[in-house]
Amino acid sequence: MNYKELGDTGIQISEIGLGTWNYRGWIKPIKTAIELGATLIDTAEGYYTEDIVGQAIKGIREKVFIATKVSGRHLGYRDVLKSAEDSLYELNIDYIDLYQIHWPNTVYPIQETMKAMEKLIEDGLVKFIGVSNFSLDEMKEAQYYLNNHKIVSNQVLYNLNHRDIEKDLIPYCNNNKITIIAYTPLDSGNLTKKGLLNRRSNEVLEQVAQDENKTMSQVALNWCNSRQCVVCIPKSNSADKTAENCGGSGWRLKKENIDRLDEAFSF
């Protein structure tokens, strides 16, 4: 497994972690991922999987980096603090490594939300602040209202079929040492299905996988992580598929194969 620095924190996280949205795999896939070096485990209060993650990491807290999220419906000052306390209880841990705002919500003043996020750090309940589903402008505004801390990550949709963030968000994050956490990096399985509308590009992915002696999923994940600031969090409900996904790290695509994929999945 390869590792990358989270923002400019000095903390190394696995470039392939484990997502738990719509997760039904219980404890074994999470433990499998951890055993294979996937230190980044992502959840959220809105996923209702924090308790499962908590059970899976019991006794091995020091081996994992836990990221969770406050719902976009709970962004008032007191609500943020309560949500964090509830997540700590569900996860059965003393602190959250990365606390993320799940999505922006203009109903709540962002200044109030960020004040609560900093309060959590000051109280030792959270180590780092992140956002999710924030545009570049929204992320800049959120950062403006942080007095003593930086936003270290933005969790967004990114995969071969969805590359819009390459226009502005990835260049900005590269230049400012902010980590992109790519969710749905396999496009909900669409990248490995045949007979779809993007058949030609999928065939190129299959050809590259054969050339690299890897699976299509492993190549798609490795492609994501070939971007300087990107790590990804695929989800699987099976230990075997989780192991396959973890095999998307520990090696690097040939430059010519990255170029072939970039061209085939152009946006």
PyMOL commands that set and color helices and strands:
alter all, ss='L'
color gray80, all
select helices_A, chain A and resi 28-35+50-56+61-63+77-91+110-122+136-144+164-166+169-176+187-192+199-212+216-225+239-246+255-264
alter helices_A, ss='H'
color red, helices_A
select strands_A, chain A and resi 3-5+12-14+18-19+40-42+65-70+96-101+126-132+151-157+179-183+230-232
alter strands_A, ss='S'
color yellow, strands_A
deselect
rebuild
show_as cartoon
